[in-house]
């Protein structure tokens, strides 16, 4: 296996990258979401990434308002979702770190599906699964079914372009 990026300090180019997720509803429908504001850096053997909780969207205004509300993510009190990892030994098959949501930090492994590293850019497609309930993220009956109708597993997909920091 090869390392995921050459030595140096690399920053996520948000204009050419995307952060998304999906969950199954009633075992039939897949609900997709995206982050409008995110940032990331890979430097000195450490990886960090943040997502602005208020920027999360699913193309359903009522659901989006709930996701950002104090009952779910509480974007006002916890404005960022944060991933950190010691990437010094990270190889092209994955990186394990910690994901913090609503002040709760749990381990998360992101698998590298594709990695293409050059001197001027690094392209990464990272995937992983986070469980939402351990973070206290639950849906009310008001969305048509009880919390159990939405899978606990949140599938994450990050398509990232990293460029050298200047």
N, C-alpha and C positions, 0 to 999 in steps of 0.2 A: 504494500500500500504506500501511497505517497501522501505527503502533507497536503492540507487543503489550500494553503497559500504560501507563496514565497515569504522569506523574512521581510520585515518592515511593518509599517503602519498602514492599514487599509481601512477605508471608510465606505459605507454603503452609499451608493448613488441612488437615492430614493426616486429620482425621476425615471430610472430604468429598471427599478426593482418592484416587487410586490410581496405583500404579506397577506395571506388568506387562510381561511379555515372553513370547515363544514361539519355539520351534525346531521344525523338522520332523525326525522320526525315521523312517528308512527311506523317506523320500519320501512316506509315507502318513499317519502319525500326527502330530498337532501336540501338542507338550507345552507347556503353559502354566505360567507361574510368576508369583508376586506377591511384593511386598516388604511386610513387616509394619511396618517402621519406616523412615521417610524424612522428610526435611525439605528445605526450599528457601526461597530468598529472592531477590528482585529489587530491587536498590537501587543508587543512584548509578551507573547504567549497567553494573552487574555482576550476573550471575546465578550462583547457586551452588545445588547440590543434592547431597544425600548420601543414601545408602541403607545401612542396617546390614546387613553381609554375613550375620550370624548370623540375620537375620530373613527370609531368602529361603526360599520354600517352593513346592513343586510338587504337593502332595497325595500324595507317595510318600515315606514316611519314610526308606527306604533311599537313594533318590536324593538327598533333601534332606540327609542326613548326608554323602553324598559331595560334594555341591556346596559345603558349608561346610567340608569337610576340608582339611588341608594339601596334599593332592594337587590340589585344584581352586582354590577361592577363597582358602583359608587364612584363614578368618574370624578366627582368633585373632591372627595376625600382621598382617593387613590388615583391620581391623574395618569399614572404610567403602569403598564405591564412591563416587566423587566426580565431579561434572560442574561445570565452571566455564566461563563465557563472558563476553566483553565484549558486553553487550546494548545498549550505548548506541545503536547503529545498527540494532538488530534490528527487523525488520518482520514483518508478519503472515504472511509466507510461510516464515520459518524463522530459526533461530539456530544459529550454528556456534561450537563451543567445544571443550573437551578433556574426555575421559572417562578417569579413572584407576581401574584395577583391578589389584590385586596389585603396586602400585608402578610399573606401566607406564602411561604417559599417551599417548593417541592422539587425533587429531581426530575429532569426531563432529558431524554436523549433525542437528538435530531440526527436523522440518517441522511447521508449525502447521496442523492440519486445521481447527480452529475456534478462534476467539478472540472473546470477548465481554467488553468492558471497560466498567465503570461506576465510579462514584465509591466504591462500597462493596465491590465484588468484581471479580475478573478470572477468567474461565473460559478455560482453555486445554486443547486436546487436542493433544499433541505426539506425533509418531511418528518413528521412525528405525530404522536398521539398523546394528548393531555387529557386527564380526567377532570371534569368540571366540578363535580360534587365535593371533592376534598377541599376545594377553594371556597365552598359555600355558595356556588352558583346554581340556583334552582329557578324553575319556571312555575308561575302560579296557574291555577285552574283557568284564569281569565284568557289564556291563549288557546283555549279549545280542548285541552286535555291536561291531566295532571303531569307533574314533573317527569314521571316515569315514561311518558310518551316520547321524550327527547332523549337520545342516547347520552350516556355519561361521557363517551369517547368523543373528543373534539379532534378532528384530523387537521393537522397544520401543514401548510405548504408555503415555503418561502422561496421565491425566485429572486436571487440577489446578484447584483453586479457591484463588486468592490473595486475601488480605484485607490491608487496611492494617495495618502494624505500629504498635503503640502504645507 
